[in-house]
Amino acid sequence: MDEFASAVLVAAVRHALTAEGIAVPALAPAGALVPLAAKRRLLTEVTRTHGLLPLLRVGQYLPQLPPDPAISALTAAGTPSDLFDRWSRLERFVHSRHRVVVRAAGADQLVAEHVGRSGTRPEPAEDVLVLGVLAALMTAIGTRGVVVTLEPHHQVVYDDGVLTPPEAGRGTALWRFAWSGRSPEAPAQVAGTDVASRARHVLTGDLARGWTLRELAARFGMSARTLQRTLQPAGGFTALLATARADAAADLLMNTTHPLGIVGFACGYADQPHLTREFKRRTAMTPAAYRSAFTRQPAKETRA
């Protein structure tokens, strides 16, 4: 798995480059994982021919992609720090060879570095690709006035949607994200009449969130103790959340071809072992076995 790139990121690259009239070779079937070497060859060729700007623009094409559970989980983040936490968890799920490490965070800015594992650092093309995607996601979650600079030279490469390619020979791995404010969060729309149904609706709306009983209780304007007592007939908060995650994972396993890592991330599991352990506990099957057993196959044609 360590040799493969996230299908989500590769799909975004392919869509963005095609939209800009840049020829993209067929790397793998849609939705499949792509060998890291093949992804790097593509990025290197694009950079050699067109420079870094097309890769920096990839994030702006995310809204045009088909619905994807990983993108939905990322854009449900409530704050920039929450977004970066989710991105880090996604990297763990897809066994990314690179990591975005938050070096410092404050109320209106965040410093992050794109680093490699085992002493291998990302290429500049890989740096600007991830930077552009994260900047676009920051805007998508309601962050206003996003400005991203490359440090330590303070070159602005993203200014509220306006993109400038990095200067030649300058570092591309250390980023400072700053913002002027946040758009107010829309009130949660909850369905159902009983508290358990409404609670499950809220949880299912953002399973990738690190939900706590206290946080959910605040949504309903009650104390954590009162909510837990109210949810007791449904098994309590922990059981309700675990069931919602397992049901969502089962649906994705049966009805999509998304890799297991994307399924686990979107449903809020901590990592791949957590997904396997909890899913098997509730279904007596591993996620892979469940998909194999219950994926809906197209009906076979019958001869007259």
C-alpha positions in Angstrom: 0.0 0.0 0.0 2.9 2.4 0.7 3.7 2.5 -3.0 0.3 3.8 -4.0 -1.1 7.3 -4.3 -4.6 8.3 -3.1 -7.2 7.7 -5.8 -9.0 10.9 -4.7 -6.0 13.1 -5.3 -5.1 11.5 -8.6 -8.7 11.8 -9.8 -8.6 15.5 -9.0 -5.3 15.9 -10.9 -6.7 14.1 -13.9 -9.9 16.1 -14.0 -8.2 19.5 -13.5 -5.5 18.9 -16.2 -8.1 17.6 -18.7 -10.3 20.7 -18.1 -7.2 22.9 -18.8 -6.5 21.0 -22.1 -3.5 19.2 -20.8 -3.3 15.6 -22.1 -3.3 13.0 -19.2 -2.3 9.4 -19.8 -4.5 6.6 -18.5 -2.8 5.7 -15.2 -5.4 3.2 -13.8 -9.1 2.5 -13.9 -11.3 5.1 -12.3 -11.4 4.7 -8.5 -8.3 2.5 -8.4 -5.1 3.2 -6.5 -2.2 4.4 -8.7 1.4 3.4 -8.3 3.4 6.2 -6.7 6.0 6.1 -9.5 3.3 6.6 -12.2 1.9 9.6 -10.3 5.3 11.1 -10.0 6.0 10.6 -13.7 2.8 12.5 -14.5 3.5 15.4 -12.2 7.1 15.6 -13.4 6.0 15.8 -17.1 3.3 18.4 -16.3 5.8 20.5 -14.5 8.4 20.2 -17.2 5.9 21.2 -19.9 3.6 23.6 -18.2 5.2 24.6 -14.9 3.8 24.3 -11.4 0.7 26.6 -11.8 -1.6 23.9 -13.2 -0.9 21.7 -10.2 -1.5 24.6 -7.8 -4.9 25.1 -9.5 -6.1 21.4 -9.0 -7.9 22.2 -5.8 -10.2 24.7 -7.5 -11.7 21.8 -9.5 -12.7 19.7 -6.5 -16.4 20.9 -6.7 -16.6 19.5 -10.2 -15.6 16.0 -9.2 -18.2 13.3 -8.8 -19.5 12.9 -5.2 -16.7 11.3 -3.1 -16.9 10.3 0.6 -13.4 11.5 1.4 -14.0 15.0 -0.1 -17.4 15.2 1.8 -15.6 14.3 5.0 -13.0 17.0 4.5 -15.4 19.7 3.5 -17.5 19.0 6.6 -14.6 20.3 8.8 -15.6 23.1 11.2 -12.3 25.0 11.4 -8.9 25.1 9.6 -7.4 23.0 12.4 -10.1 20.5 12.1 -9.5 20.3 8.3 -5.8 19.6 8.9 -6.6 17.0 11.5 -8.9 15.2 9.0 -6.3 15.5 6.2 -3.7 13.9 8.5 -6.1 11.0 9.2 -6.8 10.6 5.5 -3.0 10.3 4.9 -2.8 7.5 7.4 -5.6 5.6 5.8 -4.2 5.8 2.3 -0.7 5.0 3.6 0.6 8.2 2.1 4.4 8.3 1.8 4.2 12.0 2.6 2.7 13.8 5.6 1.4 17.4 6.2 2.7 18.2 9.7 1.2 21.2 11.6 4.2 23.1 13.1 2.2 25.9 14.8 -1.5 26.9 14.9 -3.3 30.0 16.2 -6.7 31.7 15.9 -6.0 33.2 12.4 -3.0 31.3 11.1 -1.4 27.9 10.8 2.1 26.8 9.7 2.4 23.4 8.1 5.2 21.4 6.5 5.0 18.8 3.8 7.4 16.1 4.7 8.5 12.6 3.6 8.9 9.4 5.5 12.1 7.4 5.6 14.2 10.4 4.7 12.6 10.9 1.2 11.2 14.4 0.8 8.3 15.3 -1.6 9.0 16.8 -5.0 8.1 20.5 -5.5 5.2 19.3 -7.8 3.8 17.2 -5.0 4.2 20.1 -2.5 2.2 22.6 -4.6 -0.4 20.1 -5.5 -1.3 19.4 -1.8 -0.9 23.1 -0.9 -3.4 24.1 -3.6 -5.9 21.4 -2.6 -5.7 22.4 1.1 -6.1 26.1 0.3 -9.2 25.3 -1.8 -10.6 23.2 1.0 -10.0 26.0 3.5 -12.3 28.2 1.4 -14.8 25.4 0.9 -15.3 25.1 4.7 -16.1 28.8 5.0 -12.7 30.3 5.8 -12.5 33.9 4.5 -9.5 35.8 3.1 -7.2 32.8 2.9 -3.6 33.7 2.1 -0.8 31.1 1.8 2.8 32.0 1.7 5.9 29.9 1.2 8.3 30.2 4.0 10.9 31.4 4.9 10.9 33.7 1.8 7.3 34.9 2.4 6.2 34.4 -1.2 2.4 34.6 -1.6 1.2 31.8 -3.7 -2.5 31.9 -2.8 -4.4 35.1 -2.1 -8.1 34.6 -1.7 -8.3 32.4 -4.8 -5.6 34.2 -6.8 -2.7 31.8 -7.5 0.9 32.6 -8.2 3.4 29.9 -9.0 6.5 29.5 -6.7 9.7 31.2 -7.8 12.3 29.0 -9.2 14.8 27.6 -6.7 12.7 28.5 -3.7 11.6 26.0 -1.1 8.0 24.7 -1.6 7.4 22.5 1.5 6.9 25.0 4.4 3.5 26.9 4.2 1.9 29.6 6.3 -1.9 29.7 6.0 -3.5 32.9 7.3 -7.2 34.0 7.2 -9.3 37.0 8.1 -12.4 35.2 9.4 -14.9 32.4 9.2 -18.4 32.4 7.7 -21.1 31.7 10.2 -22.1 28.0 10.4 -25.6 27.2 9.2 -27.9 25.7 11.8 -28.0 21.9 11.7 -31.1 20.5 10.1 -32.3 17.6 12.2 -35.0 15.2 11.1 -37.2 13.0 13.2 -39.1 13.6 16.4 -37.4 11.5 19.1 -34.0 12.6 20.4 -32.3 9.3 19.3 -33.4 9.7 15.7 -32.3 13.3 15.6 -29.0 12.4 17.3 -28.2 9.7 14.7 -29.1 12.2 11.9 -26.6 14.7 13.3 -23.9 12.1 13.8 -24.4 10.6 10.3 -24.1 14.1 8.7 -20.4 14.2 9.7 -19.1 10.8 10.8 -15.5 11.9 10.2 -15.8 14.3 13.1 -14.3 13.4 16.5 -17.7 13.4 18.2 -18.0 13.5 21.9 -21.1 13.2 24.1 -20.6 16.7 25.4 -20.4 18.2 21.9 -23.5 16.4 20.7 -25.4 17.4 23.8 -24.6 21.1 23.1 -26.3 20.7 19.7 -29.5 19.8 21.5 -29.1 22.4 24.3 -28.9 19.8 27.1 -26.3 18.5 29.5 -24.2 15.4 28.5 -25.7 13.5 31.5 -29.3 14.2 30.3 -28.5 13.3 26.7 -26.8 10.0 27.7 -29.8 9.1 29.8 -32.2 9.9 26.9 -30.2 7.8 24.5 -29.9 4.8 26.9 -32.8 2.9 25.3 -30.8 3.1 22.0 -27.7 1.8 23.7 -26.2 5.2 24.7 -24.0 7.6 22.8 -21.1 5.3 22.1 -23.3 2.5 20.7 -25.3 5.0 18.6 -22.2 6.4 17.0 -20.6 3.0 16.4 -23.8 1.7 14.7 -24.0 4.8 12.5 -20.4 4.3 11.4 -20.9 0.6 10.7 -24.0 1.2 8.7 -22.4 3.9 6.6 -19.4 1.8 6.0 -21.6 -1.2 5.0 -23.4 1.0 2.5 -20.2 2.3 0.9 -18.8 -1.2 0.8 -21.8 -2.6 -1.0 -22.6 0.2 -3.3 -19.3 1.8 -4.3 -15.8 0.7 -5.3 -14.0 3.2 -3.1 -10.9 1.8 -1.5 -11.2 0.6 2.1 -9.0 3.4 3.3 -11.4 6.0 1.9 -14.4 4.1 3.4 -12.8 4.0 6.8 -11.7 7.7 6.8 -15.1 8.9 5.6 -16.9 6.9 8.3 -14.7 8.3 11.1 -12.5 5.3 12.1 -9.1 6.2 13.5 -7.2 4.0 11.1 -7.4 0.8 9.1 -7.1 -1.6 12.0 -9.8 0.3 13.9 -12.1 -0.1 10.8 -11.5 -3.8 10.5 -11.8 -4.5 14.2 -15.0 -2.5 14.8 -16.7 -3.6 11.6 -16.0 -7.2 12.2 -17.3 -6.8 15.8 -20.7 -5.7 14.4 -21.0 -7.9 11.3 -18.7 -10.9 12.1 -17.0 -10.1 8.8 -14.0 -8.0 7.7 -14.8 -5.1 5.4 -13.1 -6.9 2.5 -15.1 -10.1 3.1 -18.3 -8.1 3.5 -17.8 -6.3 0.2 -17.0 -9.6 -1.5 -20.2 -11.2 -0.1 -22.7 -8.4 -0.6 -21.6 -6.2 -3.5 -24.5 -6.0 -5.8 -23.6 -7.7 -9.1 -25.3 -6.6 -12.3 -28.0 -9.0 -13.4 -27.0 -11.5 -16.0 -28.7 -11.5 -19.3 -30.9 -14.5 -20.0 -31.2 -16.0 -23.5 -34.6 -16.5 -25.0 
